[in-house]
Amino acid sequence: MRFISCLSVLLLSFTIAAPGQAQNRRPDPVEVDRIVAVVGDEVVTLRELQTHTERALQQLQKQGTQLPPRDILRVQVLERMIMDRIQLQFARETGIRVDDSELDQALVRIASGNKMSLPQFRKALEKDGIEFSKFREDIREEMTIGRLREREVISRLV
């Protein structure tokens, strides 16, 4: 009788422990994103590359340009992203920056060039699925790179 009692306790402890162990088991890892390039102290992720590639495809289609093979376009976009990151890092290191008031003026010029007010332009961007804050930072980066290039050209003129 004592043997059956011990056996029952032992079996009961296994059945109680088993569900707890199953709950502690972790699921297999799922890749969310991955690094495709390291530029200085920054990384370029696969998701960023895919987003930029899609944006480039959309622009080429709007322009009616013949589309290159997707893998070639992807390599070109990645090279452009790397060059932009290098230039932005160098601009930061050398003190080149675009302040908010200059950026706001540029955005007003872009909107008026499209025959819109800034609020209308913002709505049009959002309608096209472009976040205004992301667009704003993209313009800041373009202006920063432009200033860097301008400074480098001027410094080489005799």
C-alpha positions as CSV (number, residue, x, y, z in Angstrom):
1,M,0.0,0.0,0.0
2,R,2.8,2.3,0.9
3,F,4.4,1.6,-2.5
4,I,1.2,2.5,-4.4
5,S,1.0,5.8,-2.3
6,C,4.5,6.7,-3.2
7,L,4.0,5.8,-6.8
8,S,0.8,8.0,-6.9
9,V,2.7,11.0,-5.4
10,L,5.5,10.5,-7.9
11,L,3.2,10.3,-10.9
12,L,1.2,13.3,-9.6
13,S,4.4,15.4,-9.4
14,F,5.4,14.5,-13.0
15,T,2.0,15.5,-14.3
16,I,2.1,18.8,-12.4
17,A,5.7,19.6,-13.5
18,A,5.1,18.8,-17.1
19,P,2.7,21.6,-17.9
20,G,4.9,24.1,-16.1
21,Q,7.9,23.0,-18.1
22,A,6.0,23.3,-21.3
23,Q,5.1,26.9,-20.4
24,N,8.7,27.8,-19.7
25,R,9.8,26.5,-23.1
26,R,10.7,29.3,-25.4
27,P,9.4,29.4,-29.0
28,D,11.9,29.2,-31.8
29,P,13.4,32.6,-32.6
30,V,11.9,34.6,-35.5
31,E,14.0,37.0,-37.5
32,V,12.4,40.4,-37.3
33,D,15.1,42.4,-39.1
34,R,18.8,42.0,-39.9
35,I,21.8,44.2,-40.5
36,V,22.9,44.4,-44.2
37,A,25.7,47.0,-43.7
38,V,27.6,48.8,-41.0
39,V,28.6,52.4,-41.7
40,G,30.8,53.9,-39.0
41,D,28.8,53.6,-35.8
42,E,25.5,53.1,-37.6
43,V,23.8,50.1,-39.2
44,V,21.6,49.7,-42.3
45,T,18.9,47.2,-41.8
46,L,17.1,45.0,-44.3
47,R,13.8,46.7,-43.6
48,E,15.4,50.2,-44.4
49,L,16.9,48.8,-47.6
50,Q,13.6,47.3,-48.6
51,T,11.8,50.6,-47.9
52,H,14.3,52.6,-49.9
53,T,14.2,50.1,-52.7
54,E,10.4,50.3,-52.9
55,R,10.5,54.1,-52.9
56,A,13.0,54.1,-55.7
57,L,10.8,51.7,-57.7
58,Q,7.8,53.9,-57.2
59,Q,9.7,57.0,-58.3
60,L,11.1,55.3,-61.4
61,Q,7.6,54.0,-62.3
62,K,6.1,57.5,-61.9
63,Q,8.8,58.9,-64.2
64,G,8.1,56.2,-66.8
65,T,11.7,55.0,-66.6
66,Q,12.5,51.4,-67.6
67,L,13.0,49.5,-64.4
68,P,16.3,47.7,-63.9
69,P,16.4,44.2,-62.5
70,R,15.3,44.3,-58.8
71,D,18.6,42.8,-57.5
72,I,20.7,45.4,-59.4
73,L,18.4,48.2,-58.1
74,R,18.8,46.9,-54.6
75,V,22.6,47.0,-54.8
76,Q,22.5,50.5,-56.2
77,V,20.1,51.7,-53.4
78,L,22.4,50.1,-50.8
79,E,25.4,51.8,-52.2
80,R,23.6,55.1,-52.1
81,M,22.5,54.6,-48.6
82,I,26.0,53.8,-47.5
83,M,27.4,56.9,-49.3
84,D,24.7,59.1,-47.7
85,R,25.5,57.8,-44.2
86,I,29.2,58.4,-44.7
87,Q,28.6,61.9,-45.8
88,L,26.2,62.6,-43.0
89,Q,28.6,61.3,-40.4
90,F,31.4,63.4,-41.8
91,A,29.1,66.5,-41.9
92,R,28.2,65.9,-38.2
93,E,31.9,65.5,-37.3
94,T,32.8,68.7,-39.0
95,G,29.9,70.7,-37.6
96,I,27.6,71.1,-40.6
97,R,24.0,71.1,-39.6
98,V,20.6,72.4,-40.8
99,D,18.6,74.1,-38.1
100,D,14.8,73.9,-37.8
101,S,14.1,77.4,-39.2
102,E,16.1,76.7,-42.4
103,L,14.4,73.4,-42.8
104,D,10.9,75.0,-42.4
105,Q,11.8,77.5,-45.1
106,A,12.9,74.8,-47.4
107,L,9.7,72.8,-46.8
108,V,7.6,75.9,-47.5
109,R,9.5,76.4,-50.8
110,I,8.9,72.7,-51.7
111,A,5.2,73.0,-51.0
112,S,4.9,76.3,-53.0
113,G,6.8,74.7,-55.8
114,N,4.0,72.1,-55.9
115,K,1.4,74.9,-55.8
116,M,0.3,74.0,-52.2
117,S,0.4,75.5,-48.8
118,L,2.5,73.6,-46.2
119,P,-0.6,72.0,-44.6
120,Q,-1.9,70.9,-48.0
121,F,1.5,69.5,-48.9
122,R,1.6,67.6,-45.6
123,K,-1.8,66.1,-46.3
124,A,-0.8,65.1,-49.8
125,L,2.3,63.3,-48.5
126,E,0.3,61.5,-45.9
127,K,-2.2,60.5,-48.5
128,D,0.6,59.0,-50.5
129,G,1.7,57.0,-47.4
130,I,4.7,59.2,-46.5
131,E,5.1,60.3,-42.9
132,F,5.7,64.0,-42.7
133,S,8.3,63.7,-39.9
134,K,10.2,61.2,-42.0
135,F,10.0,63.4,-45.1
136,R,11.2,66.3,-43.0
137,E,14.2,64.5,-41.8
138,D,15.0,63.2,-45.3
139,I,15.0,66.9,-46.5
140,R,17.3,67.9,-43.6
141,E,19.7,65.1,-44.6
142,E,19.6,66.2,-48.3
143,M,20.3,69.8,-47.2
144,T,23.2,68.7,-45.0
145,I,24.8,66.6,-47.7
146,G,24.4,69.5,-50.1
147,R,26.2,71.8,-47.7
148,L,29.0,69.3,-47.3
149,R,29.5,68.9,-51.0
150,E,29.3,72.7,-51.5
151,R,31.9,73.2,-48.8
152,E,34.2,70.6,-50.3
153,V,33.9,72.1,-53.8
154,I,34.6,75.6,-52.5
155,S,37.6,74.5,-50.5
156,R,39.2,73.0,-53.7
157,L,38.7,76.1,-55.8
158,V,41.8,78.2,-56.4
